[in-house]
Amino acid sequence: MSTIKHVSYRNLGWDSAADLYLPPSFDESKTYPAIVSTHPIGSCKEQTSGNVYARQLAAEGFVVLAFDASFQGASGGEPRFMEDPAIRVSDIRYAIDYLVSLPYVDANRIGAIGVCGGGAYTVSAASTDQRIKALTSITGVNFGRLMREGFSQFDPVAALQAMAAQRTAEAQGSPRHVINYLPDSVEAGKQAGISDIDVLEATDYYKSARGQQPNGATSGLFSFNSAAMAWDAFAHAETLLTQPLLVVIGDKPGGFGAYRDGWEIYGRAASQAKQIFVAEGWSHYDLYDQPEPIALAMAQIVPFFKQHL
């Protein structure tokens, strides 16, 4: 069994909260390869990035850091529930700073993994941080594209105008407008006419005992979402993303677009060593916690990191 240590470290002007997963029979006098694990949008470290992927990677001999994003979960930062891609990518860099400060971590054997939005943030971080020697994107979603398309109902300019008006109102004293990305329940979603597999399965995961956690708010600060509109997780990947890359996706496409984004980054990455694994018969949220697709994914992830770290 792996050991979990609750840790914190300084980020920008606040502290980041994280869980450090240590291998079985951990020996502080030895050095280990390490991996940063990044959670989905509106999520926290106790949801899939930590309790599933970090735990299983630690059992395979890696030191794994699963952290809460700035402004979210147990990490600091105000205002709460901000989802700014530039800050989310910076969080990964600070997580690496913390890992390389540990005497038992081999600074030349650092990897990164992320789930959903965390997968695309991991791609972006690796494109500009060569300390990441290999990376895996699990059902990764390009949040910038999703904001420009589905989350703005394919009218990004109108969405930006609404965000601008709301941010001005908040600057003048109005309450913050925090939106919930999901309906209150699967049944409520269906009653509202929602049929998309990603929205309904996300609701099943986040709004039930299956995946619900106190810090997994599935919320976003509406007025600050404009920061994602002009952002592309895969920018310059054809030139800058050179590290070994593994992309894992399910073959059931949904509205969040992981299937499409997975194939896109696989095609665009400059990585000489890159591979894509499609878990046939499984969906985006199956890859969060369901034993069979997780086992299929880990059968690819573990040898990939052992080869490249």
C-alpha positions in Angstrom: 0.0 0.0 0.0 1.2 3.5 -0.8 1.5 6.1 1.9 -0.2 9.5 1.6 1.2 12.7 3.1 -0.8 15.9 3.2 1.5 18.7 2.3 1.4 22.4 1.4 3.9 24.7 -0.4 4.1 28.3 -1.5 2.7 29.1 -4.9 2.4 32.8 -5.9 0.8 34.8 -3.0 -0.9 31.8 -1.4 -0.4 28.2 -0.4 -1.2 25.1 -2.5 -2.6 22.0 -0.8 -1.6 18.6 -2.1 -1.4 14.9 -1.3 2.0 13.3 -1.8 1.6 9.6 -2.6 4.7 7.5 -1.7 5.6 4.0 -3.0 5.3 0.9 -0.8 8.4 0.3 1.3 9.4 4.0 0.7 13.0 4.7 1.7 13.8 8.4 2.1 17.5 7.7 1.5 16.8 6.6 -2.0 15.7 8.6 -5.1 12.6 8.0 -7.1 11.0 9.2 -10.3 8.1 11.6 -9.6 4.8 12.6 -11.3 2.6 15.6 -11.0 -1.1 14.7 -11.2 -3.6 17.4 -12.2 -7.3 17.3 -11.5 -10.2 18.1 -13.8 -12.0 21.5 -14.1 -14.3 22.2 -11.1 -12.8 19.2 -9.3 -10.2 18.6 -6.5 -7.3 16.3 -5.7 -9.5 13.7 -4.1 -11.4 13.1 -7.3 -9.6 10.8 -9.8 -6.3 12.6 -10.1 -5.3 11.6 -6.6 -7.4 8.7 -5.3 -7.3 6.8 -8.6 -4.3 7.7 -10.8 -1.8 9.0 -8.2 -2.5 6.1 -5.8 -2.0 3.4 -8.5 1.1 5.1 -9.9 2.6 5.3 -6.4 2.0 1.6 -6.0 4.2 1.1 -9.1 7.1 2.9 -7.5 6.6 6.6 -8.4 6.4 9.5 -6.0 3.2 11.3 -7.1 1.9 14.8 -6.1 -1.8 15.4 -6.6 -2.6 19.1 -5.8 -5.6 21.4 -5.6 -5.6 24.2 -8.1 -5.2 27.7 -6.9 -8.5 29.3 -5.9 -10.1 25.9 -5.7 -10.3 23.0 -3.2 -8.1 23.4 -0.1 -5.6 25.6 -1.9 -5.5 29.4 -1.3 -6.2 32.3 -3.5 -9.1 34.8 -3.9 -11.7 35.1 -5.4 -12.7 31.5 -5.1 -13.6 29.2 -8.0 -11.5 31.0 -10.6 -10.6 28.8 -13.6 -7.9 30.7 -15.3 -5.8 28.4 -17.7 -2.6 30.4 -17.3 -2.8 30.0 -13.5 -3.7 26.4 -13.8 -0.6 25.8 -15.9 1.5 27.8 -13.5 0.2 25.5 -10.7 1.9 22.6 -12.4 5.2 24.4 -12.5 5.0 25.2 -8.8 4.1 21.6 -8.1 7.3 20.6 -10.0 9.2 23.2 -7.9 8.0 21.5 -4.8 8.9 18.0 -6.0 12.4 18.9 -7.1 13.0 20.4 -3.6 12.6 16.9 -2.1 15.8 15.0 -1.6 14.3 11.7 -2.5 13.0 12.9 -5.9 15.2 12.6 -9.0 14.8 16.0 -10.6 15.8 14.5 -14.0 12.9 12.0 -13.9 9.8 14.2 -13.6 6.6 13.2 -15.4 3.1 14.7 -15.5 -0.4 13.3 -15.8 -3.8 15.0 -15.9 -7.5 14.2 -16.2 -10.1 16.0 -18.3 -9.1 19.7 -18.2 -6.1 18.7 -16.2 -4.9 16.6 -19.1 -4.9 19.6 -21.5 -3.3 21.8 -18.8 -0.6 19.1 -18.6 0.0 19.3 -22.3 0.3 23.1 -22.1 2.7 22.9 -19.1 4.9 20.4 -20.8 5.2 22.6 -23.9 6.9 25.3 -21.9 8.6 23.4 -19.1 11.3 20.9 -20.1 11.6 19.6 -16.6 8.6 17.4 -17.6 10.3 14.5 -19.3 7.1 12.5 -20.2 3.4 13.2 -20.0 0.0 11.5 -20.1 -3.3 13.1 -20.9 -6.3 11.1 -19.7 -9.5 12.0 -21.6 -8.0 15.5 -21.9 -10.3 18.5 -22.7 -9.0 21.8 -24.2 -10.9 24.2 -21.9 -10.3 27.1 -24.2 -12.1 25.4 -27.1 -14.9 24.2 -24.8 -15.4 27.8 -23.6 -15.6 29.1 -27.1 -18.0 26.4 -28.2 -20.3 24.5 -25.9 -19.9 26.5 -22.8 -20.8 29.8 -24.7 -23.4 28.0 -26.8 -21.1 28.7 -29.9 -21.5 32.5 -29.4 -18.2 33.4 -27.6 -18.5 37.2 -28.2 -21.9 37.3 -26.6 -20.6 35.3 -23.7 -17.6 37.7 -23.4 -20.0 40.7 -23.3 -22.0 39.1 -20.5 -18.8 38.3 -18.6 -17.6 41.9 -19.0 -20.8 43.3 -17.7 -20.8 41.0 -14.7 -17.2 41.7 -13.9 -17.9 45.5 -14.0 -20.9 44.9 -11.7 -18.8 42.9 -9.3 -16.1 45.6 -9.3 -18.8 48.1 -8.3 -20.0 46.0 -5.4 -22.4 43.4 -6.7 -22.1 39.8 -5.4 -19.9 37.3 -7.3 -21.8 35.2 -9.8 -20.7 31.6 -9.3 -22.1 29.2 -11.8 -22.5 25.4 -11.4 -21.3 23.6 -14.5 -23.7 20.7 -13.9 -27.4 20.2 -13.0 -28.2 19.2 -9.4 -28.9 15.5 -10.4 -29.1 13.2 -13.4 -32.9 13.3 -13.2 -32.9 17.1 -13.0 -30.7 17.2 -16.1 -33.0 14.9 -18.0 -36.0 16.9 -17.0 -34.2 20.0 -18.4 -33.8 18.2 -21.7 -30.2 17.4 -21.4 -29.2 14.2 -23.2 -25.4 14.6 -23.7 -23.5 11.7 -22.2 -20.7 13.9 -20.8 -23.1 16.2 -18.9 -25.2 13.4 -17.5 -22.2 11.1 -16.6 -20.4 14.1 -15.0 -23.4 14.7 -12.9 -23.6 11.1 -11.9 -19.9 11.3 -10.8 -19.8 14.6 -9.1 -23.3 14.8 -7.6 -23.6 11.4 -6.0 -21.7 9.2 -3.5 -19.7 7.8 -6.4 -17.4 10.8 -6.7 -18.7 13.6 -4.6 -16.2 15.4 -2.3 -16.5 18.5 -0.1 -14.0 20.4 -2.2 -15.1 19.3 -5.6 -17.5 22.1 -6.2 -18.1 21.8 -10.0 -18.3 25.6 -9.9 -16.8 28.5 -11.8 -16.6 32.2 -11.3 -18.5 33.4 -14.4 -16.9 36.9 -14.7 -13.4 35.4 -14.7 -14.1 32.7 -17.3 -13.2 35.2 -20.0 -9.5 34.3 -19.4 -10.1 31.0 -21.1 -11.8 32.3 -24.3 -8.6 33.1 -26.3 -6.5 30.2 -24.8 -5.5 27.1 -26.6 -4.1 24.2 -24.6 -2.3 22.9 -27.7 -0.7 26.2 -28.9 2.7 25.7 -30.5 2.5 21.9 -29.8 3.9 21.3 -33.3 7.1 23.0 -32.3 7.4 22.9 -28.5 5.8 19.7 -27.3 8.7 17.3 -27.8 8.6 15.0 -24.8 7.2 11.5 -25.0 3.4 11.7 -25.0 0.6 9.2 -24.2 -3.0 10.1 -24.8 -5.8 8.0 -23.4 -9.4 8.5 -24.5 -12.6 6.5 -24.5 -14.4 5.8 -27.8 -17.8 7.3 -26.7 -17.7 10.9 -27.8 -19.5 13.5 -25.7 -20.1 17.2 -25.6 -16.9 18.0 -23.7 -14.9 16.9 -26.7 -12.2 14.7 -25.2 -12.3 12.2 -28.1 -11.8 15.0 -30.6 -9.1 16.8 -28.5 -7.2 13.6 -27.9 -6.8 12.9 -31.6 -6.0 16.5 -32.2 -3.1 16.7 -29.8 -1.8 13.3 -30.8 -1.6 14.6 -34.4 -0.2 18.1 -33.5 2.5 17.1 -31.0 6.1 17.3 -32.1 6.9 14.4 -29.8 9.0 11.7 -31.5 7.6 9.1 -29.1 3.9 9.5 -28.9 1.0 7.1 -28.7 -2.7 7.2 -28.3 -4.8 4.5 -26.6 -8.6 4.3 -27.2 -10.5 2.4 -24.6 -13.1 0.8 -26.7 -16.6 0.8 -25.2 -15.9 3.3 -22.5 -16.7 7.0 -22.0 -15.0 10.1 -20.7 -16.3 9.6 -17.1 -15.7 5.8 -17.1 -12.0 6.8 -17.2 -12.4 8.6 -13.9 -13.1 5.7 -11.7 -14.5 2.6 -13.3 -12.2 -0.4 -12.6 -12.2 -2.0 -16.0 -11.3 1.0 -18.1 -8.9 2.2 -15.4 -7.1 -1.1 -15.6 -6.9 -0.8 -19.4 -5.5 2.7 -19.1 -3.0 1.8 -16.4 -1.8 -1.1 -18.5 -0.6 1.7 -20.9 0.4 4.3 -18.4 2.7 2.3 -16.2 5.0 0.9 -18.9 5.0 4.3 -20.6 6.3 6.1 -17.5 8.7 3.3 -16.6 10.2 3.5 -20.1 10.5 7.3 -20.2 11.3 8.3 -16.6 
